Amino acid sequence: MPKPQKEILLEQERFEIKPKSGGGVLSYEVWGYTDKSKVVITRYNLAYINHAIYRGDNSRVLGFDNAHDFHHRHYMGKVETVEFVSYETTLERFQKEWREIAHKQRKSKK
Protein backbone atom coordinates (compact mmCIF):
# COMPACT_ATOMS: atom_id res chain seq x y z
CA MET A 1 0.00 0.00 0.00
CA PRO A 2 1.48 3.41 -1.00
CA LYS A 3 2.33 5.83 1.77
CA PRO A 4 -0.04 8.85 1.86
CA GLN A 5 1.57 12.07 0.69
CA LYS A 6 2.22 14.79 3.24
CA GLU A 7 0.28 17.93 2.43
CA ILE A 8 2.28 21.17 2.59
CA LEU A 9 1.55 24.85 2.11
CA LEU A 10 2.52 25.56 -1.50
CA GLU A 11 1.55 29.23 -1.70
CA GLN A 12 0.41 31.88 0.73
CA GLU A 13 0.36 35.40 -0.61
CA ARG A 14 -1.46 38.63 0.10
CA PHE A 15 -1.47 41.64 -2.21
CA GLU A 16 -2.84 45.09 -1.47
CA ILE A 17 -4.54 46.76 -4.41
CA LYS A 18 -4.15 50.52 -4.67
CA PRO A 19 -7.38 52.53 -4.34
CA LYS A 20 -6.95 53.96 -7.85
CA SER A 21 -7.07 50.35 -9.11
CA GLY A 22 -10.24 49.48 -7.17
CA GLY A 23 -8.74 48.92 -3.71
CA GLY A 24 -8.85 45.89 -1.47
CA VAL A 25 -6.70 42.86 -0.83
CA LEU A 26 -6.11 39.63 -2.74
CA SER A 27 -5.38 36.54 -0.68
CA TYR A 28 -4.12 33.22 -2.04
CA GLU A 29 -3.60 30.04 -0.01
CA VAL A 30 -2.85 26.74 -1.72
CA TRP A 31 -2.02 23.35 -0.15
CA GLY A 32 -0.89 20.14 -1.79
CA TYR A 33 2.01 17.81 -2.45
CA THR A 34 4.36 16.68 -5.20
CA ASP A 35 3.93 13.23 -6.69
CA LYS A 36 6.55 12.10 -9.21
CA SER A 37 7.43 15.75 -9.98
CA LYS A 38 3.75 16.64 -10.51
CA VAL A 39 2.12 19.14 -8.14
CA VAL A 40 -1.22 17.96 -6.75
CA ILE A 41 -3.45 20.68 -5.23
CA THR A 42 -5.51 19.40 -2.31
CA ARG A 43 -6.88 22.62 -0.81
CA TYR A 44 -7.17 26.22 -1.93
CA ASN A 45 -8.66 29.49 -0.77
CA LEU A 46 -8.72 32.50 -3.09
CA ALA A 47 -10.27 35.74 -1.85
CA TYR A 48 -10.83 39.34 -2.91
CA ILE A 49 -11.46 41.42 0.21
CA ASN A 50 -12.68 45.00 0.00
CA HIS A 51 -14.63 46.62 2.83
CA ALA A 52 -15.52 49.58 0.59
CA ILE A 53 -17.64 47.19 -1.51
CA TYR A 54 -18.95 44.70 1.06
CA ARG A 55 -18.68 44.53 4.84
CA GLY A 56 -20.24 41.13 5.52
CA ASP A 57 -18.33 37.83 5.49
CA ASN A 58 -15.17 39.60 6.75
CA SER A 59 -15.38 41.91 3.69
CA ARG A 60 -14.85 38.99 1.31
CA VAL A 61 -16.39 40.28 -1.90
CA LEU A 62 -15.38 37.25 -3.95
CA GLY A 63 -13.83 33.93 -3.07
CA PHE A 64 -13.29 30.42 -4.32
CA ASP A 65 -12.36 27.48 -2.10
CA ASN A 66 -12.88 23.79 -1.51
CA ALA A 67 -13.44 23.81 2.24
CA HIS A 68 -16.25 21.67 3.66
CA ASP A 69 -15.58 18.97 1.03
CA PHE A 70 -16.99 20.82 -1.97
CA HIS A 71 -15.83 23.44 -4.47
CA HIS A 72 -17.72 26.69 -4.10
CA ARG A 73 -17.80 30.39 -4.86
CA HIS A 74 -18.51 33.19 -2.40
CA TYR A 75 -19.94 36.44 -3.71
CA MET A 76 -20.95 39.11 -1.22
CA GLY A 77 -22.23 36.66 1.36
CA LYS A 78 -23.83 34.16 -1.00
CA VAL A 79 -22.29 30.73 -1.52
CA GLU A 80 -22.84 28.55 -4.57
CA THR A 81 -21.41 25.22 -5.65
CA VAL A 82 -19.17 25.46 -8.72
CA GLU A 83 -18.07 22.81 -11.15
CA PHE A 84 -14.41 22.00 -10.61
CA VAL A 85 -12.27 21.35 -13.69
CA SER A 86 -8.85 22.19 -12.27
CA TYR A 87 -7.23 24.57 -9.84
CA GLU A 88 -5.76 26.50 -12.79
CA THR A 89 -9.23 26.99 -14.31
CA THR A 90 -10.59 28.14 -10.96
CA LEU A 91 -7.67 30.56 -10.53
CA GLU A 92 -8.29 32.02 -14.01
CA ARG A 93 -11.98 32.51 -13.21
CA PHE A 94 -11.13 34.17 -9.90
CA GLN A 95 -8.62 36.53 -11.57
CA LYS A 96 -11.12 37.51 -14.25
CA GLU A 97 -13.97 38.11 -11.81
CA TRP A 98 -12.06 40.14 -9.19
CA ARG A 99 -10.64 42.36 -11.93
CA GLU A 100 -14.16 43.02 -13.28
CA ILE A 101 -15.40 43.89 -9.77
CA ALA A 102 -12.42 46.18 -9.07
CA HIS A 103 -12.87 47.86 -12.46
CA LYS A 104 -16.53 48.63 -11.66
CA GLN A 105 -15.48 49.95 -8.25
CA ARG A 106 -12.85 52.18 -9.82
CA LYS A 107 -15.33 53.55 -12.39
CA SER A 108 -17.96 54.24 -9.73
CA LYS A 109 -15.55 56.51 -7.85
CA LYS A 110 -14.90 58.76 -10.84
C-alpha positions in Angstrom: 0.0 0.0 0.0 1.5 3.4 -1.0 2.3 5.8 1.8 0.0 8.9 1.9 1.6 12.1 0.7 2.2 14.8 3.2 0.3 17.9 2.4 2.3 21.2 2.6 1.6 24.9 2.1 2.5 25.6 -1.5 1.5 29.2 -1.7 0.4 31.9 0.7 0.4 35.4 -0.6 -1.5 38.6 0.1 -1.5 41.6 -2.2 -2.8 45.1 -1.5 -4.5 46.8 -4.4 -4.2 50.5 -4.7 -7.4 52.5 -4.3 -7.0 54.0 -7.8 -7.1 50.3 -9.1 -10.2 49.5 -7.2 -8.7 48.9 -3.7 -8.9 45.9 -1.5 -6.7 42.9 -0.8 -6.1 39.6 -2.7 -5.4 36.5 -0.7 -4.1 33.2 -2.0 -3.6 30.0 0.0 -2.9 26.7 -1.7 -2.0 23.4 -0.2 -0.9 20.1 -1.8 2.0 17.8 -2.5 4.4 16.7 -5.2 3.9 13.2 -6.7 6.6 12.1 -9.2 7.4 15.8 -10.0 3.8 16.6 -10.5 2.1 19.1 -8.1 -1.2 18.0 -6.8 -3.4 20.7 -5.2 -5.5 19.4 -2.3 -6.9 22.6 -0.8 -7.2 26.2 -1.9 -8.7 29.5 -0.8 -8.7 32.5 -3.1 -10.3 35.7 -1.9 -10.8 39.3 -2.9 -11.5 41.4 0.2 -12.7 45.0 0.0 -14.6 46.6 2.8 -15.5 49.6 0.6 -17.6 47.2 -1.5 -19.0 44.7 1.1 -18.7 44.5 4.8 -20.2 41.1 5.5 -18.3 37.8 5.5 -15.2 39.6 6.8 -15.4 41.9 3.7 -14.9 39.0 1.3 -16.4 40.3 -1.9 -15.4 37.2 -4.0 -13.8 33.9 -3.1 -13.3 30.4 -4.3 -12.4 27.5 -2.1 -12.9 23.8 -1.5 -13.4 23.8 2.2 -16.3 21.7 3.7 -15.6 19.0 1.0 -17.0 20.8 -2.0 -15.8 23.4 -4.5 -17.7 26.7 -4.1 -17.8 30.4 -4.9 -18.5 33.2 -2.4 -19.9 36.4 -3.7 -20.9 39.1 -1.2 -22.2 36.7 1.4 -23.8 34.2 -1.0 -22.3 30.7 -1.5 -22.8 28.6 -4.6 -21.4 25.2 -5.7 -19.2 25.5 -8.7 -18.1 22.8 -11.2 -14.4 22.0 -10.6 -12.3 21.3 -13.7 -8.8 22.2 -12.3 -7.2 24.6 -9.8 -5.8 26.5 -12.8 -9.2 27.0 -14.3 -10.6 28.1 -11.0 -7.7 30.6 -10.5 -8.3 32.0 -14.0 -12.0 32.5 -13.2 -11.1 34.2 -9.9 -8.6 36.5 -11.6 -11.1 37.5 -14.2 -14.0 38.1 -11.8 -12.1 40.1 -9.2 -10.6 42.4 -11.9 -14.2 43.0 -13.3 -15.4 43.9 -9.8 -12.4 46.2 -9.1 -12.9 47.9 -12.5 -16.5 48.6 -11.7 -15.5 50.0 -8.2 -12.9 52.2 -9.8 -15.3 53.5 -12.4 -18.0 54.2 -9.7 -15.5 56.5 -7.8 -14.9 58.8 -10.8 
